[in-house]
Amino acid sequence: MENVLIRDDAYYMNEALKQAKIAFSEDEVPVGCIIVCKDKIVGKAYNLSSKLNDFTAHAEMQAFTSAALALGGKYLNDCTLYVTLEPCLMCAGACYWTQIGRVVFGAKDEKKGASSYGINPYHPKTIVVGGIMEKECSEILKTYFSKKRK
């Protein structure tokens, strides 16, 4: 019998949350992201918009670049993106172009999340799952913005 290790969505969301914690420690909006292909993390990143002074430097965008380099191609249809906050429209559009197989997010973004626009910006074959470790993913964002308001 082949020894196969398959981890679940909560395991990988916890890995994305580790990236969000790095962002928090660097005073970035704490959004973390990883990309998994065949049970292996091939890309990981966190929000770098402030540090790079680049509004496109969202965690997803950084992770896409990392994964594409690791895999040697721009299509990620065999991969799953795990991100602590629902992708915005820009990042959902990037999901479309990468043809990512699955998108799994933690906290829903009621104001700027892709689902708030009433369209499906993802590739037609992409499966989107939300609410994985939602409480933990929401909490780090609430803590960050509460700290900023003080």
Phi, psi and chi 1 to 4 in degrees:
 res  aa     phi    psi   chi1   chi2   chi3   chi4
   1 MET       -  134.3 -173.4  163.6  109.4      -
   2 GLU   -73.8  137.7 -169.9  177.3  -33.7      -
   3 ASN   -88.3  100.2 -174.0   10.2      -      -
   4 VAL  -112.8  130.6  178.0      -      -      -
   5 LEU  -107.7  113.6  177.4   62.8      -      -
   6 ILE  -119.0  123.1  -62.2  176.2      -      -
   7 ARG   -99.7  157.7  -62.7 -175.5  171.7  109.2
   8 ASP   -96.2  175.6   66.4    3.3      -      -
   9 ASP   -60.1  -37.1  -72.7  -18.6      -      -
  10 ALA   -64.8  -38.7      -      -      -      -
  11 TYR   -59.1  -49.0  173.5   86.3      -      -
  12 TYR   -72.0  -32.9  -72.8  118.5      -      -
  13 MET   -65.2  -34.6 -173.2   58.4   72.1      -
  14 ASN   -62.5  -36.8 -167.7   54.7      -      -
  15 GLU   -65.8  -40.1  -67.4  -61.8  -51.3      -
  16 ALA   -64.8  -37.7      -      -      -      -
  17 LEU   -63.4  -33.5 -160.6   50.0      -      -
  18 LYS   -61.1  -38.4  -71.2  177.7 -175.4  176.8
  19 GLN   -67.0  -39.6  -66.1  -62.6  -54.8      -
  20 ALA   -61.8  -36.7      -      -      -      -
  21 LYS   -67.3  -33.2  -70.5  175.0 -177.5  174.8
  22 ILE   -65.1  -44.7  -64.6  169.7      -      -
  23 ALA   -58.4  -45.1      -      -      -      -
  24 PHE   -56.9  -45.3 -173.7   93.2      -      -
  25 SER   -66.6  -21.7   73.1      -      -      -
  26 GLU  -100.6   14.0  -65.8 -177.2   10.9      -
  27 ASP    60.3   34.1 -158.6   29.6      -      -
  28 GLU  -101.2  156.8  -71.9  -80.9   -2.6      -
  29 VAL   -57.5  122.1  175.1      -      -      -
  30 PRO   -76.9   78.6   29.1  -33.8      -      -
  31 VAL  -118.0  127.9  176.6      -      -      -
  32 GLY  -122.0  155.9      -      -      -      -
  33 CYS  -150.6  143.3 -180.0      -      -      -
  34 ILE  -136.1  157.9   65.1  163.5      -      -
  35 ILE  -123.9  130.8  -62.9  176.8      -      -
  36 VAL  -117.7  135.4  175.5      -      -      -
  37 CYS  -134.0  120.9 -173.2      -      -      -
  38 LYS    52.4   48.8  -62.3  176.7 -177.3  156.5
  39 ASP    65.4   22.8 -150.6   34.4      -      -
  40 LYS  -129.8  134.2 -179.0  179.9  178.4 -163.7
  41 ILE   -74.6  119.1  -63.9  173.3      -      -
  42 VAL  -110.7   -7.4  -64.7      -      -      -
  43 GLY  -157.8  140.7      -      -      -      -
  44 LYS  -149.8  147.3   60.0 -176.4  177.0  178.2
  45 ALA  -167.0  170.9      -      -      -      -
  46 TYR  -140.5  168.0   53.2   88.8      -      -
  47 ASN   -58.9  131.2 -171.4   27.9      -      -
  48 LEU  -127.9   19.8  -70.8  168.9      -      -
  49 SER   -59.1  -42.5  -65.4      -      -      -
  50 SER   -72.3  -48.5  -65.5      -      -      -
  51 LYS   -59.1  -42.2 -173.6  176.5 -166.6  175.2
  52 LEU   -91.8   -3.9  -62.0  178.8      -      -
  53 ASN    51.0   48.4 -164.1   28.9      -      -
  54 ASP  -139.6  111.2  178.9   -3.1      -      -
  55 PHE   -67.0  -12.5   54.0   85.3      -      -
  56 THR   -93.6    0.4   67.3      -      -      -
  57 ALA   -84.6   43.3      -      -      -      -
  58 HIS   -68.3  159.0  -68.9 -169.7      -      -
  59 ALA   -55.1  -43.5      -      -      -      -
  60 GLU   -61.2  -44.6  -61.0   95.6  -37.2      -
  61 MET   -62.2  -41.4  -56.4  -59.8  -92.8      -
  62 GLN   -65.9  -41.2  -56.6  -59.5  -48.2      -
  63 ALA   -68.1  -36.6      -      -      -      -
  64 PHE   -59.9  -45.4  -75.6  139.6      -      -
  65 THR   -62.2  -45.0  -60.0      -      -      -
  66 SER   -60.1  -45.8  178.0      -      -      -
  67 ALA   -67.9  -42.1      -      -      -      -
  68 ALA   -61.8  -39.9      -      -      -      -
  69 LEU   -66.3  -42.9  -70.5  171.1      -      -
  70 ALA   -64.8  -37.7      -      -      -      -
  71 LEU   -92.1  -13.9  -63.8  172.5      -      -
  72 GLY    75.2   27.3      -      -      -      -
  73 GLY  -164.2  159.9      -      -      -      -
  74 LYS   -91.1  -10.8   62.5 -177.9 -178.3  177.2
  75 TYR   -96.7  130.9  -62.8  114.8      -      -
  76 LEU  -119.5   36.0  -54.3  174.8      -      -
  77 ASN   -65.6  -18.7   48.9  -37.3      -      -
  78 ASP   -95.5   11.9  -68.5  -29.3      -      -
  79 CYS  -113.9  162.4  -59.9      -      -      -
  80 THR  -123.2  131.8  -60.5      -      -      -
  81 LEU   -97.1  126.7  177.0  137.4      -      -
  82 TYR  -112.1  123.3  -68.6   89.3      -      -
  83 VAL  -138.4  141.7   61.6      -      -      -
  84 THR   -73.6  -20.1   56.2      -      -      -
  85 LEU  -128.7  139.4 -179.0   63.8      -      -
  86 GLU   -48.5  132.6  178.1 -175.1    5.1      -
  87 PRO   -59.7  143.7  -26.4   36.1      -      -
  88 CYS   -75.8  177.6   69.5      -      -      -
  89 LEU   -62.7  -38.8 -163.5   54.1      -      -
  90 MET   -61.5  -47.7  173.5 -176.1   71.3      -
  91 CYS   -70.2  -35.0  -67.0      -      -      -
  92 ALA   -64.6  -37.2      -      -      -      -
  93 GLY   -63.5  -39.9      -      -      -      -
  94 ALA   -65.3  -36.1      -      -      -      -
  95 CYS   -58.4  -41.6  -71.8      -      -      -
  96 TYR   -58.0  -49.5  177.2   92.6      -      -
  97 TRP   -69.2  -28.8  -68.4  110.2      -      -
  98 THR   -81.7  -14.7   67.0      -      -      -
  99 GLN    58.2   36.6  -62.1  180.0   19.9      -
 100 ILE   -54.3  140.2 -166.1  107.6      -      -
 101 GLY   -70.1  -43.5      -      -      -      -
 102 ARG  -139.8  149.3  -72.7  178.4   75.5 -136.8
 103 VAL  -125.2  123.8  172.0      -      -      -
 104 VAL  -122.1  121.0  178.5      -      -      -
 105 PHE  -122.4  159.8   66.1   85.6      -      -
 106 GLY   -89.6  -83.7      -      -      -      -
 107 ALA   -83.9  140.4      -      -      -      -
 108 LYS   -79.7  141.3 -172.2  162.5 -179.4   62.1
 109 ASP  -106.3   96.6 -173.8  -16.7      -      -
 110 GLU   -63.0  -32.1  -60.4  -70.0  -18.0      -
 111 LYS   -91.2  -42.0  -67.3 -179.2 -178.2  176.6
 112 LYS  -123.1    3.7  -62.8  178.3 -174.6  172.0
 113 GLY   -68.6  151.0      -      -      -      -
 114 ALA   -56.4  -34.6      -      -      -      -
 115 SER   -70.5  -15.7   67.0      -      -      -
 116 SER   -77.9   -4.5   67.4      -      -      -
 117 TYR   -95.3   -5.0  -68.9   90.6      -      -
 118 GLY    75.3   13.6      -      -      -      -
 119 ILE  -129.7  166.2   58.8  168.1      -      -
 120 ASN  -106.3  100.1  177.9   15.2      -      -
 121 PRO   -82.5   -7.0   29.8  -33.6      -      -
 122 TYR   -79.3  161.9  -61.6   99.1      -      -
 123 HIS   -59.7  144.1 -169.2  -85.1      -      -
 124 PRO   -57.0  -25.6  -22.7   30.0      -      -
 125 LYS   -91.2   -7.1  -66.6 -177.7 -179.6  176.4
 126 THR   -74.9  132.2  -60.1      -      -      -
 127 ILE   -96.6  129.1  -63.1  165.1      -      -
 128 VAL  -114.7  127.9 -179.7      -      -      -
 129 VAL  -127.4  129.9  177.9      -      -      -
 130 GLY  -120.2  164.7      -      -      -      -
 131 GLY    86.9   12.4      -      -      -      -
 132 ILE   -78.9  120.7  -56.5  -61.7      -      -
 133 MET    53.8   39.7  -66.8 -178.5   63.0      -
 134 GLU   -56.3  -43.0 -176.0  173.2   11.1      -
 135 LYS   -60.7  -48.9 -178.7 -179.3  176.3 -161.0
 136 GLU   -65.7  -40.4  -64.1   87.5  -18.7      -
 137 CYS   -68.5  -37.6  -66.6      -      -      -
 138 SER   -69.6  -39.9  -65.9      -      -      -
 139 GLU   -60.3  -43.1 -165.8   57.5   42.3      -
 140 ILE   -66.0  -35.1 -168.1  169.9      -      -
 141 LEU   -69.4  -44.5  -72.8  159.1      -      -
 142 LYS   -60.3  -43.3  -71.7  175.7 -174.7  172.1
 143 THR   -62.1  -44.6  -58.9      -      -      -
 144 TYR   -60.1  -50.8  174.4   81.6      -      -
 145 PHE   -72.2  -30.0  -73.7  111.4      -      -
 146 SER   -64.2  -41.9  174.4      -      -      -
 147 LYS   -64.0  -38.5 -179.7  178.9  146.6 -170.3
 148 LYS   -67.4  -33.5  -76.7  -68.7 -175.3 -169.2
 149 ARG   -74.3  -18.9  -75.2 -169.8  -73.5  -87.4
 150 LYS   -80.3      -  -70.8 -177.6 -179.3  178.2
